[in-house]
Amino acid sequence: MRIPRHLAIIMDGNGRWAEQRQLPRIAGHHRGVETVQTVVKECRGLGITCLTLYAFSSENWGRPEEEVNALMGLLAEYLRSELATMMSRGIRLKVIGEANRLPAEARRILEETVASTRDNHDMILNLALSYGARNELVRAARHLANEALAGRLAPEDIDDAAVAGALDTAGLPDPDLLIRTSGEMRISNFLLWQLAYTELYFSEVLWPDFDERELRRALNEYGRRQRRFGLIGEQVRTDDCCPGEGHH
Ligand code: FPP
């Protein structure tokens, strides 16, 4: 099976899963965390080197306070319970987004987990928290403008690499595959720059029901796709090569 280096997932459908069972939405998020544990384990086993999960968007702050608090609590609980596994499986935690907006307790445990796992090298678990791609691009633009104002960067030196390096994902490869669950076919302000050449896969399954089988189904489909990066078939015989810029 051809394995993506970087897999990104929009975990969607927790609320609907709960509503279908007349349960509170948070029960869906609870089950969603179990799916996170399954998928992280499976990705690590498959040799995926970077897994990015959209755990909380900038827009999610607008949900009822009770749901926001419950999600923050689940995040803290998840990190606490997974540290031992991350250490034994060589998983390094990273965060993208405005993590400084998170409540103090969640922020503290996030920082601790990032610090504790920083020398792990087998897989990066990259959590998008308080993340929105336009916000990320705005922050990157401000950073580059400040660098230019300070005389450290000439405007004509701002190229693809400079922009990529100013994003929260600096240093990570672009995602090879994006999975979105629950049948919605939108990008929803996720990794807008980084998804330029990413293969997109939409699963009908709600996130709490997503499992190893569904993941393998997505990876099998990915294996059948030919990525051309704007070139023609004969030019891209080796898989996942990334020819230079400027293709469409
Ligand atoms: C989408 O379902 C899911 C979220 C907004 C949150 C995802 C969070 C988790 C799986 C748990 C916390 C994360 C970690 C990493 C521990 P939805 O509520 O938008 O579902 P709906 O569209 O059916 O309402």
Boltz pocket constraint, residues with backbone or C-beta under 6 A from the ligand:
constraints:
  - pocket:
      binder: B
      contacts: [[A, 11], [A, 12], [A, 13], [A, 14], [A, 15], [A, 16], [A, 17], [A, 29], [A, 32], [A, 33], [A, 36], [A, 53], [A, 54], [A, 55], [A, 56], [A, 57], [A, 60], [A, 71], [A, 74], [A, 75], [A, 78], [A, 127]]
      max_distance: 6.0
